[in-house]
Amino acid sequence: MQPKSILLASLLAVTMTPFGPASHAQAAEKYKIYLSMSFIGNDWQAEAANMVKAMAKTPALRDKVDLQVQVSGENAQKQIQQINAMVQAGAKAIVVFPISPTALNRVIKNACNKGVKVFAYDGEVTESCAHNVAIDQHEAGRVTAEWLAKKMNYKGNVVMLTGVPGTSVDKYRTEAAKQVFAKHPEMKVVAETPGMWNQAVARTELSKIVAVRSWDKIDGLWLQVGCYTANSMQLEAGKDPKDLLPCAGEGSNGGRVQMLPADTKIDGANGSYRPLGAPRISYASPPYSGALALKLAVQAIEGKTFPEKITLPLPQVTNETIKLCKDGSWTDLKDGCNVFSPKLVSKPGWFASIYSEQTEGLGINAALNSEPDAQQ
């Protein structure tokens, strides 16, 4: 994934900036909605923010939403303070990626008591007045671990890179995967460390692990983020592409390109960002979850009711279901494609699971450039 400083600069540049050239009178007629982001140190968070902003620009919402963005970083107290300020500033709704499932509960309850609609995306909160828009993270951990166990014939050494400690996403995925591995006595987790959902961190931590335990003494990889990097490192170490370790992990575009059959012709392929036929299951918390949360928040302001938990389908891709996109438009995605050429998406750490029929009009342009599909 990309350096945190670049992502911070791009995200903080929009902090507290309303979208569009609306006058103060026009803005006053719109719903004041805040995007509260905590951890932003990877491509997923940048994409999610881009898709929220693109959703605010769609024909259905652009005349309704005055969207403003605040970033707290990995600091629960700062996120609490920011949410309090949002409520005081007249927020109608808050769309939040929470740093903790519990630390924000009191401030969220206070917001709800004042009529503010709160929708958490991807990371969940336990305060019952809020709504959670996310995949089943337990399912994500279980499905991927089961795939890996089968690929390893239920025996051998496993390396685990987990996510951001303290988040519900990391907690639920990791505990579910460990439950699967515990069912198979001949499978052993020989190394486990946080990967922070970041390809650069994954490289650092994997380098430490293979310095002690060579690639030849590892039989499978369960990496919340890092399969692309792990495959690249194995090639650098002299492994034949046919001998790459099975890896259960994130839906990064680089990792999915590597899943394509090795003889696939693809624009922009180079180095390790190329088809390898790498054995993979690729899953993702979809970056569109924040955009959907914004859409639902507007509907809630207008009187629609929703359950506490809104569970999204788990996007998962294997070597048998990988499909190359043509142009990445919403229509192209609707046809079932799930990986983009390196020419179309230059960053291998960028996440590919951006399609949902519930976020019509949000294709690759939304994820890359914060703009709805040109056809909408």
N, C-alpha and C positions, 0 to 999 in steps of 0.2 A: 504494500500500500504506500501511499505518498507521504512525504515529510509533513509533520504536523504544522510547521510554520506556514507552509503554503496554504493549507486548508484554513488555518486560523485567519490569515490575511483576507482570503476570499469571503469567508463567512462574516467576519467582523466588519467588513466594508459595508454590509447591508444592515448592521445593527440599528434598530430603531428608525429604519427608513421606510415610510409607506410607499406602496407601489403605485406607479403611474403619476401623471401630472395633475391629479385632481386638485381642485381648489379646496380651501378650508371648508367651505359650505358643502361641497360634494362629499368630502371625507366625513363630515359630521353625520351624513345620512347613512354611512356605511357602518357595518358591525366592526368594532375594534376587536381584532383577534390577534393574540400573541403566539409566536412560536418560541417555546422555551427549550433550548438545547443545552445539554450538559457535555458529555464526552463528544469531541468532534475530530479525534485524531485518526481518521481513516477516510477512504473514498466513499464508503457506505453512507456515512453521516453527511458528506457533501452532496451526494446524490439525493438523499432523502430531503435535505433542505431545498435543493433545486426543484424537486418535484412538488413540494409544498408551495413554493413560490409560483411554479407554473400553474398549479391548480387554482391559485388565487387570480390568475390572469385568464382563465377560461371564460367563455361567454356566459356560462351559468353563474359565475361568482364575481366577475370583475367589477360589477356595479354594486356588489353587496359587501365586499370585504376590504377593510383597511388592515392589511397584515403588517405586523412589526415583529422583528426578530431580536432575541437576546440570547447570549451564550454565557453560561456560567463556568464551563470547564468541569473538571472532576472535583467539584466543591459543593457538597450538599447544602451547606449554610448559605453560600452565595446564591444557589438556585432558589432556596426558600425566600431570601430577601428579594430577589428579582420577581418572584411570583406575587409576593405581597405588594410590591410596587405596581405590578400589572393590574391587580384588583383595584388598588387605590386610583389608578389612572383611568378606570372605567372600562376594563376589559369585559366583553360579552362572552368570550370563550378563550381558553388557553389550550393549545396543542403542545404536548410536552414529551420530550424524551428524558425520562427521569434517571438520575444517577443512582437511585436506590428504590427498591419496591416499597420501603416503609418510611424513609426519612422525611418525605414530603407530605405525609398523610395529614398532619395538622394544618398545614397551609392550604392544602387542597380542600379540606373540609371547610375551612374558613371561606375559601372562594365559592364553594358550592352554596354555603349559607347565604351568600350575597348574590346568588342568582347566576354565577358564572358557570358556564359549561366547561368541564375539563375532560379532555380526551388524551390519554397517553398512547403513544405508538411504539411498537416493538418492545421496549422495556415496559414492564407492567408496574402498577401501583396497587396496593391492597386496600386503599380507602374506597369504601363501597359506593360513594357518590360519584366517583370518576368512572369513565369508560375506558376499557383497554382494547386497543386495536392491534392484534399481533397473531403470529402463527402460534401453534402449540409447541413451545420450546422443548417440552419433554419428548414430544413425538420426533422432533428434529434430532435430538440426541439418540433416541432409541433406534430410529430407522437407519441412521448412518452407521451406528455401531453394529447393528445386525448385518448390514451389508458388508462391513469390514470383516466381521467375524467369519462370515461365509467365505469371503475371498481368501482368508487365511486358513481355511479348513479347520477353524476353531482351535488353532494352536499357534504359539509363537509370541514374539516380543512386540509390544505396542508402545509407540510414543504419542503422548497427548500434549497438544498446545491448547490451552483454554482461552477464555476471553478476558473481559475487563472485570476484575474481582469486585464483588458487591452488587453487581447488576443481576436482575432476575434472569436475563437471557443466559448469562454464563452459568449461573447456579443450576438452572433447570436442565440445560443441555448436558452439562458435565455429569450431574448425578444420574441422569437417565442412561448415558453411555456407560458409566461405571457399573450400573446394575446389569447391563447386558454382558459386559466382559466378565463380571463375577460369576455368571452362570456357566462359564467354560474354564475349568480348572487348568487347562493347558495354555490358556492365554494369560500373559503377564504384562502389566503396565510397568515398563522399565524406566520411564522418565515422564514427568508431568510438570509443566510450568506455564504461567500466563503468557499468551501471545499478543494480548491487547488488541486483537482484531486488526493487526497491522503487519503487512508483508515485511517491512524492514525489521520490526521486532522479531518476527518469525525467523528471519535469517540469522539474527544474532543468537537467539535461543537455540535454534537447531545446530548452529556452529558449535556451541558449547557442548551440546549432547553428543554429536558425532566425534568431537575431540576425545571423548571418553569411551564412547561406544560407536564403532564404525557403522557405516550403512549396512555392511554385510551382517551385522548382528541385530538388525532391526527387520521385522517382518511385515509391519503395517503401521500406518499413520492415521491418527484421528486428530485433525487440526481444525479448530473453529475457523481460523484463517491461516493460510500458509501452504496449501497444496501446490500452488503455482511455484512458489519459492523452493519448496522441497524438491520438486521435479527438476527445477533449474540447477539446484545444488548437486543433485545426483548426476546430472549430465556433466557438470563441471568436474566431478570426481572421477569421470571416466566410465560411468555406467552406460550400457547400451540402452537405448529407448525401450527396447523389448523387455528389459529387466527392471523397469521402474517399479517401486513399491506401490501397492494399492493404497490409495489415500481417500479418506472420507473427510470432506471439508467444504469450504465456502464456495459461493457461486460467483467467484471472480471471473471476469472475462478471460484473463490469461489462462487460468486453470481449465476453463471450458475449451478454449482453443486447443490446448494440449490434449484434450480428450478426443478430438477429431481423429479419424484414421490418418496414419502417417503420410499416406499418398494424396491427401486432400490438397487441392490447389486453392490458396487463399491470399487475397491481396494484403500486402504489408507484412507478411510473416517473416520473422527474422530471429536469429539467436534461439532462445528458449521459448519465445512467444510465437510458437508454430505448432502445427499438428504433430502429435507424437503417438497417438493411440494410447495415452497414459490411462491405466485402470483407475477409474474414479466414480464416486458418487458425489454430485455437486448439489448443494442445497443452499437456501438463503432465507434470511428474514427479508422479505421484499422491500426495497427502498420506497415503493409507492405507499407504504403503510401510513406515513405522515400525511401525504396528500389525501388519502381516503379519510383520515381522521379529521382533516380540515373540512372536507365535504360534509361529513356527518355532523360536525360541530355546528355548521351553518343550519343544517336541517333541525338540529336540536334547539337552536335559538328560535327557530320558527315554529316550534311546538311538537316536533316528532320525538318519540321516545325510543330509547335503545337499551338493550341489556348491558349489564356491567362488563361482560366479556364478549367481544366480537372477534371470533376466531377466523383467521385467514387460511386459505389452503396452503399447504407446504409445497413450495416450488422445489422439485427435485429432478435432477437430470443424471442419467447414466450414459455409458458409452453407446447403449442401444437406442437412446432417445435424443441424443444431441442433434440439433438442427441449425444450420447456418442461416443467419438473417441476410436479407438482401439490402435493405436500406434502414432498418430500425424504426420505421414509422409505426404508428399505433396499428395500422392495418396489417403491416408485415408481422408484428408481434401477435396480433389476433390469429394469424394463420399458424401459429405454433412454433416460430423460430425462438431460439434461446441462447445463441452465441453470436458475437459480432466479429467481423474481420479486424485485425490490428490496424488496418488503414482507417476504418470507421471509428474505432475506439483505441486510442493510442496507449492508454494506461492499462497495463495488465491487471492491476488491482481493482479496477472499476467493476462494479457488480452488474450482472447481466439480467437478473430476475426483476424486470421493471414493468411487466405487463399485468394489468388487471382489467377485466371487463367493467369493473365498477369505477375506473378512473379513465373513462373514455377520452381520447385525445392526447393522453400523456404517453409519448413514445420516447425515442432516444433524444430528441431535441429538448424535452422536458428534463431528462436526467443530466444532460450535459450542459444545457444553456438556460435553464429555468424558463423555457418557453413552451407553450402548448404546441401540439403538432400543427403544422402549417395548414392542414386541411380543415381544422376546426374553426 
